[in-house]
Amino acid sequence: MSHTVLPRTGPAPALRGRIGTGFSPVPHRYHLSTDCPRSEQVTRALALLGIGDSVAATVLGADTAGPGYTELRLAYEAAGHHFDGDLTVPALVDTWSGRVVSDHAPDILDDLRLLAS
């Protein structure tokens, strides 16, 4: 029996998971990928909340073949079967499942606050 993969007919699904709803608020479980102005606020929040030691962070460079991009692509693919959308940052990744939890900055900021409490 052959397996056919149908092309996506719409946009890639939004990744809007939340810590506390499906993802446990456990220190050292999450990784944050950043690189854009939107990410700057999230990166600052790590320091201000004092959780920089419990949430690993990677700043991605301009070279999409550089460090961090392969791991981020795999996390997006784990979050959405045959994910073919753009990689966006900031992206909060659950290291236990290898999936992107969220790439929505306001949700990530709220989730970081939850991790800090």
C-alpha positions as CSV (number, residue, x, y, z in Angstrom):
1,M,0.0,0.0,0.0
2,S,1.5,3.4,-1.0
3,H,1.3,6.5,1.2
4,T,0.2,9.7,-0.5
5,V,1.0,13.1,1.1
6,L,-1.4,15.7,0.0
7,P,-0.2,19.3,-0.5
8,R,-1.3,21.8,2.0
9,T,-4.2,23.9,0.8
10,G,-4.0,26.7,3.4
11,P,-1.5,28.3,5.7
12,A,0.6,26.3,8.1
13,P,-1.2,25.8,11.4
14,A,-0.6,28.4,14.1
15,L,1.5,27.1,17.0
16,R,-0.2,28.5,20.1
17,G,0.4,25.9,22.8
18,R,0.6,27.1,26.3
19,I,2.6,26.1,29.4
20,G,0.2,25.0,32.0
21,T,-2.2,23.7,29.4
22,G,-0.7,20.6,27.9
23,F,2.9,21.5,28.8
24,S,4.0,21.3,32.4
25,P,5.7,24.3,34.0
26,V,9.0,22.5,34.7
27,P,12.4,24.3,34.9
28,H,15.0,23.2,32.3
29,R,12.3,21.8,30.1
30,Y,12.1,24.6,27.5
31,H,14.3,26.2,25.0
32,L,13.8,29.6,23.4
33,S,15.0,30.4,19.8
34,T,15.3,34.1,19.1
35,D,16.7,36.6,16.6
36,C,14.4,39.5,15.7
37,P,13.2,42.7,17.4
38,R,10.1,40.8,18.6
39,S,12.5,38.4,20.3
40,E,14.3,41.1,22.1
41,Q,11.4,41.6,24.5
42,V,11.2,37.9,25.2
43,T,15.0,37.7,25.7
44,R,14.9,40.6,28.1
45,A,12.0,38.9,30.0
46,L,14.3,35.9,30.7
47,A,16.7,38.1,32.5
48,L,14.2,40.3,34.3
49,L,12.3,37.3,35.5
50,G,15.5,35.6,36.7
51,I,14.9,32.4,34.7
52,G,17.8,32.6,32.2
53,D,19.4,29.6,33.9
54,S,16.2,27.4,33.6
55,V,15.2,28.3,30.1
56,A,18.0,27.8,27.5
57,A,18.1,30.3,24.7
58,T,19.7,30.4,21.3
59,V,20.1,33.5,19.2
60,L,19.9,32.5,15.5
61,G,22.1,34.3,13.0
62,A,21.3,35.4,9.5
63,D,22.7,32.2,8.0
64,T,19.7,29.8,7.8
65,A,22.2,26.9,7.5
66,G,23.9,28.0,10.8
67,P,23.7,26.7,14.3
68,G,20.2,26.3,15.7
69,Y,18.2,26.3,12.4
70,T,18.3,22.5,11.9
71,E,17.1,22.0,15.5
72,L,14.3,24.6,15.1
73,R,13.2,23.1,11.8
74,L,12.9,19.6,13.5
75,A,10.9,21.1,16.3
76,Y,8.5,22.7,13.9
77,E,8.2,19.5,12.0
78,A,7.5,17.6,15.2
79,A,4.8,20.1,16.1
80,G,3.0,19.9,12.8
81,H,3.1,16.8,10.6
82,H,4.8,17.7,7.3
83,F,5.1,21.3,8.5
84,D,6.1,23.4,5.5
85,G,5.6,26.9,6.8
86,D,8.2,29.5,7.6
87,L,10.3,29.2,10.8
88,T,9.4,32.1,13.0
89,V,11.0,33.4,16.1
90,P,10.7,33.8,19.0
91,A,9.9,30.1,19.3
92,L,9.5,28.3,22.6
93,V,10.4,24.6,22.3
94,D,9.5,21.8,24.6
95,T,12.8,19.8,24.8
96,W,11.1,16.7,26.2
97,S,8.8,16.2,23.2
98,G,11.0,18.1,20.7
99,R,8.0,20.2,19.6
100,V,7.5,23.9,19.2
101,V,5.0,25.0,21.9
102,S,4.4,28.5,20.6
103,D,5.8,31.1,18.2
104,H,3.5,33.8,19.5
105,A,5.5,36.4,21.5
106,P,2.7,37.6,23.8
107,D,1.8,33.9,24.8
108,I,5.5,33.2,25.3
109,L,5.9,36.2,27.6
110,D,2.9,35.0,29.7
111,D,4.3,31.5,29.8
112,L,7.7,32.8,31.0
113,R,6.0,34.6,33.8
114,L,4.3,31.3,34.8
115,L,7.7,29.5,34.8
116,A,9.1,32.3,37.0
117,S,6.4,31.9,39.7
